[in-house]
């Protein structure tokens, strides 16, 4: 019974971490590209997820520069 619970916890950790990694901004992931992090999370059960939490997830300290609407090509394209 204990092994089943351990496996379920590891699977839940992998799924939860993979969902967070998919939703993370590619420009803010640390150390490796987002695709590599996803591969590590899936291919290295447990270890990949722990490495994501410690080394890869965005910390919120990196911010995009503020751009005025008339300087933002995406905004101008939508007009």
Biotite code that builds the C-alpha atoms (Angstrom):
import biotite.structure as struc

atoms = struc.array([
    struc.Atom([0.000, 0.000, 0.000], chain_id="A", res_id=1, res_name="UNK", atom_name="CA", element="C"),
    struc.Atom([2.867, 2.384, 0.815], chain_id="A", res_id=2, res_name="UNK", atom_name="CA", element="C"),
    struc.Atom([4.448, 1.858, -2.612], chain_id="A", res_id=3, res_name="UNK", atom_name="CA", element="C"),
    struc.Atom([1.176, 2.667, -4.354], chain_id="A", res_id=4, res_name="UNK", atom_name="CA", element="C"),
    struc.Atom([0.874, 5.938, -2.451], chain_id="A", res_id=5, res_name="UNK", atom_name="CA", element="C"),
    struc.Atom([4.483, 6.833, -3.280], chain_id="A", res_id=6, res_name="UNK", atom_name="CA", element="C"),
    struc.Atom([3.878, 6.181, -6.989], chain_id="A", res_id=7, res_name="UNK", atom_name="CA", element="C"),
    struc.Atom([0.690, 8.262, -6.923], chain_id="A", res_id=8, res_name="UNK", atom_name="CA", element="C"),
    struc.Atom([2.501, 11.146, -5.222], chain_id="A", res_id=9, res_name="UNK", atom_name="CA", element="C"),
    struc.Atom([5.305, 11.044, -7.817], chain_id="A", res_id=10, res_name="UNK", atom_name="CA", element="C"),
    struc.Atom([2.817, 10.913, -10.720], chain_id="A", res_id=11, res_name="UNK", atom_name="CA", element="C"),
    struc.Atom([0.866, 13.830, -9.242], chain_id="A", res_id=12, res_name="UNK", atom_name="CA", element="C"),
    struc.Atom([4.099, 15.807, -8.820], chain_id="A", res_id=13, res_name="UNK", atom_name="CA", element="C"),
    struc.Atom([5.098, 15.129, -12.435], chain_id="A", res_id=14, res_name="UNK", atom_name="CA", element="C"),
    struc.Atom([1.690, 16.089, -13.837], chain_id="A", res_id=15, res_name="UNK", atom_name="CA", element="C"),
    struc.Atom([1.398, 19.225, -11.694], chain_id="A", res_id=16, res_name="UNK", atom_name="CA", element="C"),
    struc.Atom([4.938, 20.336, -12.551], chain_id="A", res_id=17, res_name="UNK", atom_name="CA", element="C"),
    struc.Atom([4.482, 19.622, -16.267], chain_id="A", res_id=18, res_name="UNK", atom_name="CA", element="C"),
    struc.Atom([1.308, 21.726, -16.350], chain_id="A", res_id=19, res_name="UNK", atom_name="CA", element="C"),
    struc.Atom([3.093, 24.611, -14.620], chain_id="A", res_id=20, res_name="UNK", atom_name="CA", element="C"),
    struc.Atom([6.040, 24.306, -17.002], chain_id="A", res_id=21, res_name="UNK", atom_name="CA", element="C"),
    struc.Atom([3.744, 24.407, -20.044], chain_id="A", res_id=22, res_name="UNK", atom_name="CA", element="C"),
    struc.Atom([2.027, 27.521, -18.698], chain_id="A", res_id=23, res_name="UNK", atom_name="CA", element="C"),
    struc.Atom([5.300, 29.292, -17.850], chain_id="A", res_id=24, res_name="UNK", atom_name="CA", element="C"),
    struc.Atom([6.555, 32.089, -20.066], chain_id="A", res_id=25, res_name="UNK", atom_name="CA", element="C"),
    struc.Atom([9.375, 30.776, -22.270], chain_id="A", res_id=26, res_name="UNK", atom_name="CA", element="C"),
    struc.Atom([11.346, 33.981, -21.779], chain_id="A", res_id=27, res_name="UNK", atom_name="CA", element="C"),
    struc.Atom([11.354, 33.584, -18.012], chain_id="A", res_id=28, res_name="UNK", atom_name="CA", element="C"),
    struc.Atom([12.354, 29.937, -17.566], chain_id="A", res_id=29, res_name="UNK", atom_name="CA", element="C"),
    struc.Atom([15.807, 29.692, -16.107], chain_id="A", res_id=30, res_name="UNK", atom_name="CA", element="C"),
    struc.Atom([18.921, 27.784, -17.225], chain_id="A", res_id=31, res_name="UNK", atom_name="CA", element="C"),
    struc.Atom([17.321, 25.684, -20.011], chain_id="A", res_id=32, res_name="UNK", atom_name="CA", element="C"),
    struc.Atom([14.684, 26.169, -22.716], chain_id="A", res_id=33, res_name="UNK", atom_name="CA", element="C"),
    struc.Atom([11.141, 25.256, -21.735], chain_id="A", res_id=34, res_name="UNK", atom_name="CA", element="C"),
    struc.Atom([11.063, 22.230, -24.073], chain_id="A", res_id=35, res_name="UNK", atom_name="CA", element="C"),
    struc.Atom([14.134, 20.770, -22.384], chain_id="A", res_id=36, res_name="UNK", atom_name="CA", element="C"),
    struc.Atom([12.556, 21.309, -18.977], chain_id="A", res_id=37, res_name="UNK", atom_name="CA", element="C"),
    struc.Atom([9.409, 19.488, -20.096], chain_id="A", res_id=38, res_name="UNK", atom_name="CA", element="C"),
    struc.Atom([11.483, 16.573, -21.378], chain_id="A", res_id=39, res_name="UNK", atom_name="CA", element="C"),
    struc.Atom([13.403, 16.422, -18.092], chain_id="A", res_id=40, res_name="UNK", atom_name="CA", element="C"),
    struc.Atom([10.196, 16.507, -16.039], chain_id="A", res_id=41, res_name="UNK", atom_name="CA", element="C"),
    struc.Atom([8.700, 13.641, -18.023], chain_id="A", res_id=42, res_name="UNK", atom_name="CA", element="C"),
    struc.Atom([11.799, 11.511, -18.654], chain_id="A", res_id=43, res_name="UNK", atom_name="CA", element="C"),
    struc.Atom([13.382, 11.838, -15.204], chain_id="A", res_id=44, res_name="UNK", atom_name="CA", element="C"),
    struc.Atom([10.512, 10.934, -12.862], chain_id="A", res_id=45, res_name="UNK", atom_name="CA", element="C"),
    struc.Atom([10.681, 12.916, -9.669], chain_id="A", res_id=46, res_name="UNK", atom_name="CA", element="C"),
    struc.Atom([14.175, 14.277, -10.281], chain_id="A", res_id=47, res_name="UNK", atom_name="CA", element="C"),
    struc.Atom([13.136, 16.370, -13.290], chain_id="A", res_id=48, res_name="UNK", atom_name="CA", element="C"),
    struc.Atom([10.243, 17.891, -11.340], chain_id="A", res_id=49, res_name="UNK", atom_name="CA", element="C"),
    struc.Atom([12.451, 18.699, -8.360], chain_id="A", res_id=50, res_name="UNK", atom_name="CA", element="C"),
    struc.Atom([15.056, 20.291, -10.644], chain_id="A", res_id=51, res_name="UNK", atom_name="CA", element="C"),
    struc.Atom([12.321, 22.406, -12.276], chain_id="A", res_id=52, res_name="UNK", atom_name="CA", element="C"),
    struc.Atom([11.203, 23.710, -8.884], chain_id="A", res_id=53, res_name="UNK", atom_name="CA", element="C"),
    struc.Atom([14.746, 24.468, -7.762], chain_id="A", res_id=54, res_name="UNK", atom_name="CA", element="C"),
    struc.Atom([16.405, 25.624, -10.994], chain_id="A", res_id=55, res_name="UNK", atom_name="CA", element="C"),
    struc.Atom([13.969, 26.222, -13.829], chain_id="A", res_id=56, res_name="UNK", atom_name="CA", element="C"),
    struc.Atom([10.731, 27.837, -12.802], chain_id="A", res_id=57, res_name="UNK", atom_name="CA", element="C"),
    struc.Atom([10.292, 31.567, -13.253], chain_id="A", res_id=58, res_name="UNK", atom_name="CA", element="C"),
    struc.Atom([10.851, 33.477, -10.048], chain_id="A", res_id=59, res_name="UNK", atom_name="CA", element="C"),
    struc.Atom([8.928, 36.591, -11.016], chain_id="A", res_id=60, res_name="UNK", atom_name="CA", element="C"),
    struc.Atom([12.056, 38.736, -10.761], chain_id="A", res_id=61, res_name="UNK", atom_name="CA", element="C"),
    struc.Atom([12.438, 38.995, -14.528], chain_id="A", res_id=62, res_name="UNK", atom_name="CA", element="C"),
    struc.Atom([10.063, 41.508, -16.005], chain_id="A", res_id=63, res_name="UNK", atom_name="CA", element="C"),
    struc.Atom([9.486, 42.638, -19.538], chain_id="A", res_id=64, res_name="UNK", atom_name="CA", element="C"),
    struc.Atom([10.340, 46.243, -20.293], chain_id="A", res_id=65, res_name="UNK", atom_name="CA", element="C"),
    struc.Atom([7.413, 48.632, -20.298], chain_id="A", res_id=66, res_name="UNK", atom_name="CA", element="C"),
    struc.Atom([6.592, 49.747, -23.827], chain_id="A", res_id=67, res_name="UNK", atom_name="CA", element="C"),
    struc.Atom([4.300, 52.628, -24.677], chain_id="A", res_id=68, res_name="UNK", atom_name="CA", element="C"),
    struc.Atom([1.368, 51.579, -26.881], chain_id="A", res_id=69, res_name="UNK", atom_name="CA", element="C"),
    struc.Atom([2.584, 53.633, -29.842], chain_id="A", res_id=70, res_name="UNK", atom_name="CA", element="C"),
    struc.Atom([5.994, 51.887, -29.630], chain_id="A", res_id=71, res_name="UNK", atom_name="CA", element="C"),
    struc.Atom([4.537, 48.383, -29.394], chain_id="A", res_id=72, res_name="UNK", atom_name="CA", element="C"),
    struc.Atom([4.353, 46.757, -32.864], chain_id="A", res_id=73, res_name="UNK", atom_name="CA", element="C"),
    struc.Atom([1.850, 44.147, -31.639], chain_id="A", res_id=74, res_name="UNK", atom_name="CA", element="C"),
    struc.Atom([-0.532, 46.839, -30.399], chain_id="A", res_id=75, res_name="UNK", atom_name="CA", element="C"),
    struc.Atom([-0.229, 48.796, -33.631], chain_id="A", res_id=76, res_name="UNK", atom_name="CA", element="C"),
    struc.Atom([-0.854, 45.642, -35.679], chain_id="A", res_id=77, res_name="UNK", atom_name="CA", element="C"),
    struc.Atom([-4.127, 45.018, -33.815], chain_id="A", res_id=78, res_name="UNK", atom_name="CA", element="C"),
    struc.Atom([-5.491, 48.489, -34.612], chain_id="A", res_id=79, res_name="UNK", atom_name="CA", element="C"),
])
